[in-house]
Amino acid sequence: MFSSEPTAVDLARLERFVARDQRPLLVDFWAPWCAPCRMMAPQFAAAARELEPDMRLLKLDTEADPDAGARFGIRGIPTLILFQNGREKARQSGALSSGDIVAWARQAAR
């Protein structure tokens, strides 16, 4: 069942999604203190309405789960990572509009 909203995850749950989900996963690595992250949050939610159910959108708070940032080599936020078939396929840093998120994700998932 899809809500067309990004799903909040922690590192353990993200790793389960990456290992098991057959669809591409688009993950927003963010933090509440990050102004660009807060500006991009509604854009990411709007992108979810366009991309799901073909792609699952997840959000991971790197402040609440700092091991996730280290595990995935996050150097700046917001960072989007597209996972496909259990592996990282593409990465994009910086705030994007919903249209840019959708276009980038669809291109990267090809």
C-alpha positions in Angstrom: 0.0 0.0 0.0 1.3 3.4 -0.9 0.5 6.7 0.6 2.3 8.8 -2.0 4.3 10.3 0.8 7.9 9.6 1.6 8.4 7.1 4.4 10.7 8.0 7.3 13.3 5.3 8.0 16.4 4.7 10.2 19.6 2.9 9.0 18.4 -0.6 9.9 15.1 -0.1 8.1 16.8 1.5 5.1 19.2 -1.5 4.8 16.2 -3.9 4.9 14.5 -1.9 2.1 17.7 -1.9 0.0 18.1 -5.6 0.4 14.5 -6.6 -0.3 12.6 -4.1 -2.3 12.5 -4.8 -6.0 11.6 -1.2 -7.0 14.1 1.6 -7.2 14.4 3.4 -3.8 15.0 7.1 -3.7 16.3 8.2 -0.3 16.6 11.8 1.0 19.3 12.1 3.5 18.5 15.2 5.5 18.6 16.9 9.0 16.1 19.2 10.7 18.7 22.0 11.3 19.4 22.1 7.5 17.6 25.0 5.8 17.9 23.6 2.3 16.6 20.3 3.6 13.6 21.9 5.1 13.0 23.8 1.8 13.2 20.6 -0.2 10.9 18.5 2.1 7.7 19.6 0.4 9.3 19.2 -3.0 10.3 15.7 -2.2 6.8 14.9 -1.0 5.4 16.3 -4.3 7.9 14.1 -6.2 6.6 11.1 -4.2 3.1 11.7 -5.6 4.5 11.4 -9.1 7.0 8.6 -8.7 5.2 6.1 -6.5 4.3 3.3 -6.8 7.0 2.7 -9.5 9.7 4.0 -7.1 9.6 4.1 -3.3 10.7 7.4 -1.6 12.3 7.3 1.8 13.7 10.0 4.2 16.5 9.4 6.6 17.3 12.0 9.3 21.1 12.0 9.6 21.1 13.9 12.8 18.9 11.2 14.5 20.9 8.4 12.9 24.5 9.7 12.4 25.8 6.2 11.6 23.7 6.3 8.3 25.7 9.4 7.1 28.9 7.6 7.8 27.7 4.3 6.3 26.7 6.0 3.0 29.5 8.6 2.8 27.2 11.5 3.1 29.3 14.7 2.8 26.6 17.3 2.5 22.8 17.4 2.9 20.4 17.2 1.4 21.7 14.3 -0.6 19.5 12.0 -2.7 20.7 8.4 -3.4 18.9 6.1 -5.8 19.2 2.4 -4.9 18.4 -0.2 -7.4 18.8 -4.0 -7.2 20.4 -3.7 -3.8 23.1 -1.2 -4.8 23.6 2.5 -5.1 23.0 3.6 -8.7 23.1 7.4 -8.5 23.6 10.3 -6.1 22.7 14.0 -6.2 23.5 16.6 -3.5 21.7 19.9 -3.1 18.1 21.0 -2.9 16.0 20.4 -6.0 12.5 21.3 -7.1 9.9 18.5 -7.4 10.2 18.6 -11.1 14.0 18.3 -11.0 13.8 15.4 -8.5 11.3 13.5 -10.7 13.4 14.1 -13.9 16.7 13.2 -12.2 15.2 10.0 -10.5 13.6 8.8 -13.7 16.8 9.4 -15.7 19.0 7.7 -13.1 16.7 4.7 -12.8 17.0 3.9 -16.5 
